[in-house]
């Protein structure tokens, strides 16, 4: 086996491994109490290059509203003394699941 053949085989194997990597999928949902907008959390979005999954939680009185989606810019944060929380992730698909 020549060097060129080895290099070509290595390139083919590398490309096939890269193509088999599954894209990051995020839950894509707006969940409001008493409104069954996505009870099974089967709605997803596929994160594009550089995107992350976001879970935003808003506390309005005793109500908890959750927003889950793919986003370009994301920062983990808690605002207004725990009224709004942002959690970003890209460790594995559906990492923004409740």
DOSE-616836 format. One record per atom (N, C-alpha, C): residue number from 1; residue in one letter; chain; atom name; x, y, z. Coordinates in pm, whole numbers, plus 50000, padded with zeros to 5 digits. Layout:
N
<site n="NUM" res="A" chain="A" atom="CA" east="X" north="Y" up="Z"/>
...
END
This chain:
98
<site n="1" res="X" chain="A" atom="N" east="50086" north="49883" up="50000"/>
<site n="1" res="X" chain="A" atom="CA" east="50000" north="50000" up="50000"/>
<site n="1" res="X" chain="A" atom="C" east="50090" north="50124" up="50000"/>
<site n="2" res="X" chain="A" atom="N" east="50070" north="50212" up="49907"/>
<site n="2" res="X" chain="A" atom="CA" east="50153" north="50331" up="49897"/>
<site n="2" res="X" chain="A" atom="C" east="50107" north="50437" up="49997"/>
<site n="3" res="X" chain="A" atom="N" east="50191" north="50537" up="50015"/>
<site n="3" res="X" chain="A" atom="CA" east="50158" north="50648" up="50106"/>
<site n="3" res="X" chain="A" atom="C" east="50033" north="50721" up="50059"/>
<site n="4" res="X" chain="A" atom="N" east="50022" north="50740" up="49930"/>
<site n="4" res="X" chain="A" atom="CA" east="49906" north="50811" up="49875"/>
<site n="4" res="X" chain="A" atom="C" east="49778" north="50733" up="49904"/>
<site n="5" res="X" chain="A" atom="N" east="49781" north="50603" up="49887"/>
<site n="5" res="X" chain="A" atom="CA" east="49664" north="50520" up="49914"/>
<site n="5" res="X" chain="A" atom="C" east="49624" north="50528" up="50061"/>
<site n="6" res="X" chain="A" atom="N" east="49724" north="50524" up="50149"/>
<site n="6" res="X" chain="A" atom="CA" east="49696" north="50534" up="50293"/>
<site n="6" res="X" chain="A" atom="C" east="49633" north="50668" up="50327"/>
<site n="7" res="X" chain="A" atom="N" east="49684" north="50774" up="50267"/>
<site n="7" res="X" chain="A" atom="CA" east="49631" north="50908" up="50293"/>
<site n="7" res="X" chain="A" atom="C" east="49486" north="50919" up="50244"/>
<site n="8" res="X" chain="A" atom="N" east="49460" north="50864" up="50125"/>
<site n="8" res="X" chain="A" atom="CA" east="49324" north="50869" up="50071"/>
<site n="8" res="X" chain="A" atom="C" east="49228" north="50791" up="50159"/>
<site n="9" res="X" chain="A" atom="N" east="49268" north="50672" up="50205"/>
<site n="9" res="X" chain="A" atom="CA" east="49184" north="50593" up="50294"/>
<site n="9" res="X" chain="A" atom="C" east="49158" north="50668" up="50424"/>
<site n="10" res="X" chain="A" atom="N" east="49260" north="50729" up="50480"/>
<site n="10" res="X" chain="A" atom="CA" east="49246" north="50806" up="50603"/>
<site n="10" res="X" chain="A" atom="C" east="49149" north="50923" up="50583"/>
<site n="11" res="X" chain="A" atom="N" east="49160" north="50991" up="50471"/>
<site n="11" res="X" chain="A" atom="CA" east="49068" north="51103" up="50442"/>
<site n="11" res="X" chain="A" atom="C" east="48924" north="51054" up="50429"/>
<site n="12" res="X" chain="A" atom="N" east="48903" north="50943" up="50362"/>
<site n="12" res="X" chain="A" atom="CA" east="48768" north="50889" up="50345"/>
<site n="12" res="X" chain="A" atom="C" east="48708" north="50851" up="50480"/>
<site n="13" res="X" chain="A" atom="N" east="48787" north="50787" up="50564"/>
<site n="13" res="X" chain="A" atom="CA" east="48739" north="50748" up="50697"/>
<site n="13" res="X" chain="A" atom="C" east="48706" north="50872" up="50780"/>
<site n="14" res="X" chain="A" atom="N" east="48793" north="50971" up="50776"/>
<site n="14" res="X" chain="A" atom="CA" east="48772" north="51095" up="50852"/>
<site n="14" res="X" chain="A" atom="C" east="48646" north="51167" up="50805"/>
<site n="15" res="X" chain="A" atom="N" east="48629" north="51179" up="50676"/>
<site n="15" res="X" chain="A" atom="CA" east="48510" north="51247" up="50622"/>
<site n="15" res="X" chain="A" atom="C" east="48383" north="51171" up="50659"/>
<site n="16" res="X" chain="A" atom="N" east="48386" north="51039" up="50651"/>
<site n="16" res="X" chain="A" atom="CA" east="48267" north="50963" up="50686"/>
<site n="16" res="X" chain="A" atom="C" east="48232" north="50977" up="50833"/>
<site n="17" res="X" chain="A" atom="N" east="48333" north="50986" up="50920"/>
<site n="17" res="X" chain="A" atom="CA" east="48307" north="51008" up="51062"/>
<site n="17" res="X" chain="A" atom="C" east="48248" north="51146" up="51086"/>
<site n="18" res="X" chain="A" atom="N" east="48300" north="51245" up="51018"/>
<site n="18" res="X" chain="A" atom="CA" east="48247" north="51381" up="51034"/>
<site n="18" res="X" chain="A" atom="C" east="48104" north="51391" up="50985"/>
<site n="19" res="X" chain="A" atom="N" east="48072" north="51322" up="50879"/>
<site n="19" res="X" chain="A" atom="CA" east="47935" north="51326" up="50824"/>
<site n="19" res="X" chain="A" atom="C" east="47837" north="51252" up="50913"/>
<site n="20" res="X" chain="A" atom="N" east="47885" north="51157" up="50990"/>
<site n="20" res="X" chain="A" atom="CA" east="47794" north="51079" up="51074"/>
<site n="20" res="X" chain="A" atom="C" east="47763" north="51147" up="51207"/>
<site n="21" res="X" chain="A" atom="N" east="47831" north="51256" up="51239"/>
<site n="21" res="X" chain="A" atom="CA" east="47805" north="51328" up="51364"/>
<site n="21" res="X" chain="A" atom="C" east="47669" north="51394" up="51353"/>
<site n="22" res="X" chain="A" atom="N" east="47583" north="51368" up="51449"/>
<site n="22" res="X" chain="A" atom="CA" east="47448" north="51421" up="51447"/>
<site n="22" res="X" chain="A" atom="C" east="47448" north="51567" up="51493"/>
<site n="23" res="X" chain="A" atom="N" east="47370" north="51648" up="51427"/>
<site n="23" res="X" chain="A" atom="CA" east="47359" north="51789" up="51463"/>
<site n="23" res="X" chain="A" atom="C" east="47291" north="51803" up="51598"/>
<site n="24" res="X" chain="A" atom="N" east="47324" north="51910" up="51670"/>
<site n="24" res="X" chain="A" atom="CA" east="47263" north="51939" up="51799"/>
<site n="24" res="X" chain="A" atom="C" east="47116" north="51973" up="51779"/>
<site n="25" res="X" chain="A" atom="N" east="47029" north="51904" up="51849"/>
<site n="25" res="X" chain="A" atom="CA" east="46885" north="51933" up="51845"/>
<site n="25" res="X" chain="A" atom="C" east="46843" north="51989" up="51979"/>
<site n="26" res="X" chain="A" atom="N" east="46757" north="52088" up="51974"/>
<site n="26" res="X" chain="A" atom="CA" east="46707" north="52153" up="52096"/>
<site n="26" res="X" chain="A" atom="C" east="46555" north="52141" up="52100"/>
<site n="27" res="X" chain="A" atom="N" east="46501" north="52137" up="52221"/>
<site n="27" res="X" chain="A" atom="CA" east="46356" north="52144" up="52237"/>
<site n="27" res="X" chain="A" atom="C" east="46314" north="52284" up="52193"/>
<site n="28" res="X" chain="A" atom="N" east="46208" north="52294" up="52115"/>
<site n="28" res="X" chain="A" atom="CA" east="46157" north="52421" up="52066"/>
<site n="28" res="X" chain="A" atom="C" east="46013" north="52434" up="52114"/>
<site n="29" res="X" chain="A" atom="N" east="45994" north="52512" up="52220"/>
<site n="29" res="X" chain="A" atom="CA" east="45865" north="52509" up="52288"/>
<site n="29" res="X" chain="A" atom="C" east="45840" north="52637" up="52366"/>
<site n="30" res="X" chain="A" atom="N" east="45716" north="52679" up="52372"/>
<site n="30" res="X" chain="A" atom="CA" east="45671" north="52784" up="52462"/>
<site n="30" res="X" chain="A" atom="C" east="45569" north="52719" up="52554"/>
<site n="31" res="X" chain="A" atom="N" east="45602" north="52710" up="52681"/>
<site n="31" res="X" chain="A" atom="CA" east="45513" north="52642" up="52775"/>
<site n="31" res="X" chain="A" atom="C" east="45454" north="52742" up="52874"/>
<site n="32" res="X" chain="A" atom="N" east="45323" north="52757" up="52866"/>
<site n="32" res="X" chain="A" atom="CA" east="45251" north="52848" up="52954"/>
<site n="32" res="X" chain="A" atom="C" east="45151" north="52763" up="53033"/>
<site n="33" res="X" chain="A" atom="N" east="45144" north="52782" up="53164"/>
<site n="33" res="X" chain="A" atom="CA" east="45047" north="52703" up="53243"/>
<site n="33" res="X" chain="A" atom="C" east="44906" north="52714" up="53186"/>
<site n="34" res="X" chain="A" atom="N" east="44835" north="52604" up="53190"/>
<site n="34" res="X" chain="A" atom="CA" east="44697" north="52592" up="53144"/>
<site n="34" res="X" chain="A" atom="C" east="44683" north="52593" up="52992"/>
<site n="35" res="X" chain="A" atom="N" east="44792" north="52613" up="52919"/>
<site n="35" res="X" chain="A" atom="CA" east="44790" north="52607" up="52773"/>
<site n="35" res="X" chain="A" atom="C" east="44886" north="52496" up="52733"/>
<site n="36" res="X" chain="A" atom="N" east="44835" north="52391" up="52676"/>
<site n="36" res="X" chain="A" atom="CA" east="44919" north="52276" up="52639"/>
<site n="36" res="X" chain="A" atom="C" east="44986" north="52303" up="52504"/>
<site n="37" res="X" chain="A" atom="N" east="45085" north="52391" up="52505"/>
<site n="37" res="X" chain="A" atom="CA" east="45149" north="52427" up="52379"/>
<site n="37" res="X" chain="A" atom="C" east="45244" north="52319" up="52328"/>
<site n="38" res="X" chain="A" atom="N" east="45308" north="52246" up="52416"/>
<site n="38" res="X" chain="A" atom="CA" east="45397" north="52138" up="52374"/>
<site n="38" res="X" chain="A" atom="C" east="45417" north="52041" up="52491"/>
<site n="39" res="X" chain="A" atom="N" east="45313" north="51971" up="52530"/>
<site n="39" res="X" chain="A" atom="CA" east="45323" north="51885" up="52647"/>
<site n="39" res="X" chain="A" atom="C" east="45421" north="51769" up="52632"/>
<site n="40" res="X" chain="A" atom="N" east="45439" north="51719" up="52511"/>
<site n="40" res="X" chain="A" atom="CA" east="45527" north="51604" up="52494"/>
<site n="40" res="X" chain="A" atom="C" east="45670" north="51643" up="52463"/>
<site n="41" res="X" chain="A" atom="N" east="45695" north="51770" up="52440"/>
<site n="41" res="X" chain="A" atom="CA" east="45827" north="51824" up="52406"/>
<site n="41" res="X" chain="A" atom="C" east="45889" north="51752" up="52286"/>
<site n="42" res="X" chain="A" atom="N" east="45805" north="51720" up="52188"/>
<site n="42" res="X" chain="A" atom="CA" east="45856" north="51655" up="52068"/>
<site n="42" res="X" chain="A" atom="C" east="45896" north="51755" up="51961"/>
<site n="43" res="X" chain="A" atom="N" east="45859" north="51882" up="51978"/>
<site n="43" res="X" chain="A" atom="CA" east="45898" north="51984" up="51882"/>
<site n="43" res="X" chain="A" atom="C" east="46045" north="52017" up="51904"/>
<site n="44" res="X" chain="A" atom="N" east="46123" north="52015" up="51797"/>
<site n="44" res="X" chain="A" atom="CA" east="46265" north="52044" up="51810"/>
<site n="44" res="X" chain="A" atom="C" east="46309" north="52139" up="51700"/>
<site n="45" res="X" chain="A" atom="N" east="46424" north="52200" up="51723"/>
<site n="45" res="X" chain="A" atom="CA" east="46491" north="52278" up="51620"/>
<site n="45" res="X" chain="A" atom="C" east="46633" north="52223" up="51610"/>
<site n="46" res="X" chain="A" atom="N" east="46691" north="52235" up="51494"/>
<site n="46" res="X" chain="A" atom="CA" east="46828" north="52188" up="51474"/>
<site n="46" res="X" chain="A" atom="C" east="46921" north="52308" up="51481"/>
<site n="47" res="X" chain="A" atom="N" east="47011" north="52307" up="51578"/>
<site n="47" res="X" chain="A" atom="CA" east="47102" north="52419" up="51597"/>
<site n="47" res="X" chain="A" atom="C" east="47198" north="52428" up="51478"/>
<site n="48" res="X" chain="A" atom="N" east="47211" north="52548" up="51426"/>
<site n="48" res="X" chain="A" atom="CA" east="47307" north="52572" up="51318"/>
<site n="48" res="X" chain="A" atom="C" east="47444" north="52593" up="51379"/>
<site n="49" res="X" chain="A" atom="N" east="47545" north="52603" up="51297"/>
<site n="49" res="X" chain="A" atom="CA" east="47682" north="52621" up="51343"/>
<site n="49" res="X" chain="A" atom="C" east="47692" north="52741" up="51437"/>
<site n="50" res="X" chain="A" atom="N" east="47742" north="52718" up="51555"/>
<site n="50" res="X" chain="A" atom="CA" east="47760" north="52825" up="51654"/>
<site n="50" res="X" chain="A" atom="C" east="47640" north="52847" up="51745"/>
<site n="51" res="X" chain="A" atom="N" east="47528" north="52784" up="51716"/>
<site n="51" res="X" chain="A" atom="CA" east="47410" north="52802" up="51800"/>
<site n="51" res="X" chain="A" atom="C" east="47414" north="52709" up="51922"/>
<site n="52" res="X" chain="A" atom="N" east="47333" north="52745" up="52022"/>
<site n="52" res="X" chain="A" atom="CA" east="47318" north="52665" up="52143"/>
<site n="52" res="X" chain="A" atom="C" east="47169" north="52648" up="52171"/>
<site n="53" res="X" chain="A" atom="N" east="47141" north="52560" up="52264"/>
<site n="53" res="X" chain="A" atom="CA" east="47004" north="52543" up="52312"/>
<site n="53" res="X" chain="A" atom="C" east="46983" north="52639" up="52430"/>
<site n="54" res="X" chain="A" atom="N" east="46866" north="52696" up="52438"/>
<site n="54" res="X" chain="A" atom="CA" east="46833" north="52790" up="52546"/>
<site n="54" res="X" chain="A" atom="C" east="46708" north="52744" up="52619"/>
<site n="55" res="X" chain="A" atom="N" east="46713" north="52755" up="52750"/>
<site n="55" res="X" chain="A" atom="CA" east="46595" north="52737" up="52834"/>
<site n="55" res="X" chain="A" atom="C" east="46579" north="52865" up="52913"/>
<site n="56" res="X" chain="A" atom="N" east="46473" north="52939" up="52884"/>
<site n="56" res="X" chain="A" atom="CA" east="46442" north="53062" up="52957"/>
<site n="56" res="X" chain="A" atom="C" east="46323" north="53032" up="53047"/>
<site n="57" res="X" chain="A" atom="N" east="46335" north="53070" up="53172"/>
<site n="57" res="X" chain="A" atom="CA" east="46226" north="53050" up="53267"/>
<site n="57" res="X" chain="A" atom="C" east="46187" north="53185" up="53324"/>
<site n="58" res="X" chain="A" atom="N" east="46059" north="53220" up="53311"/>
<site n="58" res="X" chain="A" atom="CA" east="46005" north="53345" up="53364"/>
<site n="58" res="X" chain="A" atom="C" east="45909" north="53312" up="53477"/>
<site n="59" res="X" chain="A" atom="N" east="45927" north="53376" up="53588"/>
<site n="59" res="X" chain="A" atom="CA" east="45834" north="53357" up="53700"/>
<site n="59" res="X" chain="A" atom="C" east="45750" north="53483" up="53713"/>
<site n="60" res="X" chain="A" atom="N" east="45619" north="53468" up="53692"/>
<site n="60" res="X" chain="A" atom="CA" east="45526" north="53579" up="53702"/>
<site n="60" res="X" chain="A" atom="C" east="45429" north="53545" up="53813"/>
<site n="61" res="X" chain="A" atom="N" east="45453" north="53600" up="53931"/>
<site n="61" res="X" chain="A" atom="CA" east="45373" north="53561" up="54046"/>
<site n="61" res="X" chain="A" atom="C" east="45395" north="53413" up="54073"/>
<site n="62" res="X" chain="A" atom="N" east="45288" north="53336" up="54075"/>
<site n="62" res="X" chain="A" atom="CA" east="45299" north="53192" up="54096"/>
<site n="62" res="X" chain="A" atom="C" east="45311" north="53114" up="53965"/>
<site n="63" res="X" chain="A" atom="N" east="45301" north="53185" up="53852"/>
<site n="63" res="X" chain="A" atom="CA" east="45309" north="53120" up="53722"/>
<site n="63" res="X" chain="A" atom="C" east="45454" north="53104" up="53677"/>
<site n="64" res="X" chain="A" atom="N" east="45482" north="52993" up="53612"/>
<site n="64" res="X" chain="A" atom="CA" east="45615" north="52968" up="53555"/>
<site n="64" res="X" chain="A" atom="C" east="45597" north="52949" up="53405"/>
<site n="65" res="X" chain="A" atom="N" east="45662" north="53034" up="53328"/>
<site n="65" res="X" chain="A" atom="CA" east="45656" north="53026" up="53183"/>
<site n="65" res="X" chain="A" atom="C" east="45794" north="52985" up="53133"/>
<site n="66" res="X" chain="A" atom="N" east="45799" north="52886" up="53046"/>
<site n="66" res="X" chain="A" atom="CA" east="45927" north="52836" up="52995"/>
<site n="66" res="X" chain="A" atom="C" east="45934" north="52853" up="52844"/>
<site n="67" res="X" chain="A" atom="N" east="46049" north="52896" up="52798"/>
<site n="67" res="X" chain="A" atom="CA" east="46075" north="52910" up="52654"/>
<site n="67" res="X" chain="A" atom="C" east="46200" north="52829" up="52623"/>
<site n="68" res="X" chain="A" atom="N" east="46189" north="52739" up="52527"/>
<site n="68" res="X" chain="A" atom="CA" east="46301" north="52655" up="52488"/>
<site n="68" res="X" chain="A" atom="C" east="46320" north="52670" up="52338"/>
<site n="69" res="X" chain="A" atom="N" east="46444" north="52694" up="52293"/>
<site n="69" res="X" chain="A" atom="CA" east="46467" north="52713" up="52150"/>
<site n="69" res="X" chain="A" atom="C" east="46616" north="52712" up="52117"/>
<site n="70" res="X" chain="A" atom="N" east="46647" north="52717" up="51987"/>
<site n="70" res="X" chain="A" atom="CA" east="46784" north="52732" up="51937"/>
<site n="70" res="X" chain="A" atom="C" east="46813" north="52882" up="51928"/>
<site n="71" res="X" chain="A" atom="N" east="46932" north="52922" up="51971"/>
<site n="71" res="X" chain="A" atom="CA" east="46967" north="53064" up="51966"/>
<site n="71" res="X" chain="A" atom="C" east="47111" north="53085" up="51920"/>
<site n="72" res="X" chain="A" atom="N" east="47135" north="53203" up="51863"/>
<site n="72" res="X" chain="A" atom="CA" east="47270" north="53239" up="51819"/>
<site n="72" res="X" chain="A" atom="C" east="47358" north="53284" up="51935"/>
<site n="73" res="X" chain="A" atom="N" east="47303" north="53368" up="52020"/>
<site n="73" res="X" chain="A" atom="CA" east="47378" north="53424" up="52132"/>
<site n="73" res="X" chain="A" atom="C" east="47310" north="53384" up="52261"/>
<site n="74" res="X" chain="A" atom="N" east="47390" north="53336" up="52355"/>
<site n="74" res="X" chain="A" atom="CA" east="47331" north="53285" up="52478"/>
<site n="74" res="X" chain="A" atom="C" east="47427" north="53306" up="52594"/>
<site n="75" res="X" chain="A" atom="N" east="47374" north="53355" up="52705"/>
<site n="75" res="X" chain="A" atom="CA" east="47452" north="53376" up="52826"/>
<site n="75" res="X" chain="A" atom="C" east="47373" north="53322" up="52944"/>
<site n="76" res="X" chain="A" atom="N" east="47435" north="53237" up="53024"/>
<site n="76" res="X" chain="A" atom="CA" east="47369" north="53189" up="53145"/>
<site n="76" res="X" chain="A" atom="C" east="47354" north="53307" up="53240"/>
<site n="77" res="X" chain="A" atom="N" east="47234" north="53333" up="53285"/>
<site n="77" res="X" chain="A" atom="CA" east="47212" north="53449" up="53373"/>
<site n="77" res="X" chain="A" atom="C" east="47083" north="53433" up="53452"/>
<site n="78" res="X" chain="A" atom="N" east="47078" north="53503" up="53565"/>
<site n="78" res="X" chain="A" atom="CA" east="46956" north="53517" up="53643"/>
<site n="78" res="X" chain="A" atom="C" east="46935" north="53665" up="53663"/>
<site n="79" res="X" chain="A" atom="N" east="46818" north="53714" up="53625"/>
<site n="79" res="X" chain="A" atom="CA" east="46789" north="53857" up="53633"/>
<site n="79" res="X" chain="A" atom="C" east="46674" north="53884" up="53729"/>
<site n="80" res="X" chain="A" atom="N" east="46671" north="54003" up="53782"/>
<site n="80" res="X" chain="A" atom="CA" east="46560" north="54050" up="53866"/>
<site n="80" res="X" chain="A" atom="C" east="46533" north="53956" up="53983"/>
<site n="81" res="X" chain="A" atom="N" east="46636" north="53919" up="54055"/>
<site n="81" res="X" chain="A" atom="CA" east="46621" north="53833" up="54174"/>
<site n="81" res="X" chain="A" atom="C" east="46542" north="53706" up="54145"/>
<site n="82" res="X" chain="A" atom="N" east="46587" north="53631" up="54049"/>
<site n="82" res="X" chain="A" atom="CA" east="46529" north="53500" up="54012"/>
<site n="82" res="X" chain="A" atom="C" east="46396" north="53509" up="53938"/>
<site n="83" res="X" chain="A" atom="N" east="46359" north="53625" up="53886"/>
<site n="83" res="X" chain="A" atom="CA" east="46235" north="53633" up="53809"/>
<site n="83" res="X" chain="A" atom="C" east="46256" north="53576" up="53669"/>
<site n="84" res="X" chain="A" atom="N" east="46374" north="53597" up="53613"/>
<site n="84" res="X" chain="A" atom="CA" east="46406" north="53546" up="53481"/>
<site n="84" res="X" chain="A" atom="C" east="46538" north="53471" up="53487"/>
<site n="85" res="X" chain="A" atom="N" east="46540" north="53348" up="53434"/>
<site n="85" res="X" chain="A" atom="CA" east="46662" north="53268" up="53431"/>
<site n="85" res="X" chain="A" atom="C" east="46688" north="53223" up="53288"/>
<site n="86" res="X" chain="A" atom="N" east="46814" north="53234" up="53244"/>
<site n="86" res="X" chain="A" atom="CA" east="46856" north="53188" up="53113"/>
<site n="86" res="X" chain="A" atom="C" east="46958" north="53077" up="53132"/>
<site n="87" res="X" chain="A" atom="N" east="46936" north="52962" up="53073"/>
<site n="87" res="X" chain="A" atom="CA" east="47031" north="52851" up="53081"/>
<site n="87" res="X" chain="A" atom="C" east="47064" north="52806" up="52939"/>
<site n="88" res="X" chain="A" atom="N" east="47192" north="52810" up="52904"/>
<site n="88" res="X" chain="A" atom="CA" east="47240" north="52773" up="52771"/>
<site n="88" res="X" chain="A" atom="C" east="47313" north="52640" up="52779"/>
<site n="89" res="X" chain="A" atom="N" east="47305" north="52562" up="52671"/>
<site n="89" res="X" chain="A" atom="CA" east="47377" north="52435" up="52669"/>
<site n="89" res="X" chain="A" atom="C" east="47402" north="52389" up="52526"/>
<site n="90" res="X" chain="A" atom="N" east="47505" north="52310" up="52509"/>
<site n="90" res="X" chain="A" atom="CA" east="47531" north="52245" up="52381"/>
<site n="90" res="X" chain="A" atom="C" east="47604" north="52113" up="52400"/>
<site n="91" res="X" chain="A" atom="N" east="47590" north="52055" up="52520"/>
<site n="91" res="X" chain="A" atom="CA" east="47661" north="51932" up="52554"/>
<site n="91" res="X" chain="A" atom="C" east="47603" north="51809" up="52484"/>
<site n="92" res="X" chain="A" atom="N" east="47473" north="51809" up="52459"/>
<site n="92" res="X" chain="A" atom="CA" east="47407" north="51697" up="52393"/>
<site n="92" res="X" chain="A" atom="C" east="47270" north="51741" up="52345"/>
<site n="93" res="X" chain="A" atom="N" east="47215" north="51667" up="52252"/>
<site n="93" res="X" chain="A" atom="CA" east="47083" north="51701" up="52199"/>
<site n="93" res="X" chain="A" atom="C" east="46977" north="51700" up="52308"/>
<site n="94" res="X" chain="A" atom="N" east="46884" north="51793" up="52296"/>
<site n="94" res="X" chain="A" atom="CA" east="46772" north="51812" up="52389"/>
<site n="94" res="X" chain="A" atom="C" east="46818" north="51845" up="52530"/>
<site n="95" res="X" chain="A" atom="N" east="46934" north="51909" up="52542"/>
<site n="95" res="X" chain="A" atom="CA" east="46988" north="51945" up="52675"/>
<site n="95" res="X" chain="A" atom="C" east="46906" north="52056" up="52741"/>
<site n="96" res="X" chain="A" atom="N" east="46818" north="52125" up="52666"/>
<site n="96" res="X" chain="A" atom="CA" east="46735" north="52229" up="52724"/>
<site n="96" res="X" chain="A" atom="C" east="46596" north="52178" up="52764"/>
<site n="97" res="X" chain="A" atom="N" east="46586" north="52048" up="52777"/>
<site n="97" res="X" chain="A" atom="CA" east="46459" north="51986" up="52819"/>
<site n="97" res="X" chain="A" atom="C" east="46431" north="52021" up="52964"/>
<site n="98" res="X" chain="A" atom="N" east="46304" north="52039" up="52997"/>
<site n="98" res="X" chain="A" atom="CA" east="46264" north="52065" up="53136"/>
<site n="98" res="X" chain="A" atom="C" east="46276" north="51940" up="53217"/>
END
